[in-house]
Amino acid sequence: MKVNKEKIKTGVWGAIGGAVVVMIIGFGWGGWVLGSTSQRTADTMVSEALVARLTPMCVAQFNADVAKDRKFEELKATNRWDQDKYVEEQGWATMPYEKEADNMVAQLCVQQILNGQ
């Protein structure tokens, strides 16, 4: 049996081309991702879940503030871009046993405080 080099060459290039097409379809439309992309997605999901879980504590600390009514009016009067800083300065976005406030918690806390009043 005689092996035809041209047939082998065509077969190899066909396999390479097919593999490339499968990868393009898999990564483009099939939902395949690299490990680093998967890790980044997981980190984002954890961060968002943590912020969602901590925000009610921020709102509770606001509600426990004795000067809450005055501070609510101050918060409303504060520039929209500085409202999260105001919440951080009041200490509402600083969780127990933490030294610094969480900016993402403060941002979501502002929304909930303003929508809840």
N, C-alpha and C positions, 0 to 999 in steps of 0.2 A: 504494500500500500504506500503510495507516494503522497507525501504531504505537500500541499501547495502553499508556499510562503505568502502569496497574495491573499489567499483565503484567511489565513491566520492573522495577517496584518489587518484586514478588514474586520474580522471578528473582534480583535482587541480594541480597535478604534470604536467599534459599535458599542462594546461594553463600557468603555470610558465615557462615550457620549451619553449612553443610557443612564450611567451613574450620575452624571452631571445633571441631566434632566430630572431624575428622581430627587436629587438634593434641592434643586431649584423649587420644585413643586412642594417638597416636604417643608422646607424652611419658609417659603413664600406663602403657601396656602394651607399646608398640613398642620401647622401649629408646632412644628419642631422648634426647639430653642437650644442654645448653648448652655452649658452649666453656669457660666457667669451671668447670663441673662436670667436664668431661673433663680439664682441666688439674689440678684438685684430685685427681682419681683417679690421674692419672699421677704426680703428686708423691708421693702416698701409696705407690704401688707401688715407686717408686724408693727411697724411704726404707726401706721394709720389705726390699727386696732388698739394700740396702747394709748394714743391720743384720745380716741373715742371713749376709752375706759376711764381716763384720768379727768376728762373735762367735767363730768358731773361733780367731782370733788372740788374743782375750781369754782363752779357755780354754788356749791354748798358753802364754801369759804366766803364767797361774796354775800350769801344770804345770812351768814352768821355775823357779819360785820355790823357793829352797832350803828355806824354812820352810813348804812347801806343806801338810804334814800338820797342823802346828799351826794354820795359818791356815784350813784346811778345818774343823777343829773349832770355831774361833772363828766362822767363817761360819755353821755350823749352829746355834751357840748364839745368834747375833744375831737380834733380832726380825725377822720376815719383812719388815716394812715398811722396815727399814734395811739389808737385805742388799745391795741395789744400791749404796747409799752406801759400804758396807764395800768392795765390789769396786772402786769408783771410787777410794777412799782408798789402796788397795793399788797402784793404777796399772795394773791389769790391763786396764781398759777404755779406757785412754789409748793411742791408736794411735801408731805411730812417726811422728815429725815433727809431732805434734799437741800442743797445750798443755793442753787440757782433755779430760776423759773424756766419753764419750757415754753418757748415761743409758739410752737404749734398748738399747745394746749391753750395758751392765752388767746390766740386767734379764734379758735373754736368757742372758747369761753365767752368772748365778746359777743359773738353771734347769738349764743344761747341766752346770755343775760339780756341783751337788747330785744330779743324775740319773746322772752319769757315775762317781761314786765308790761 
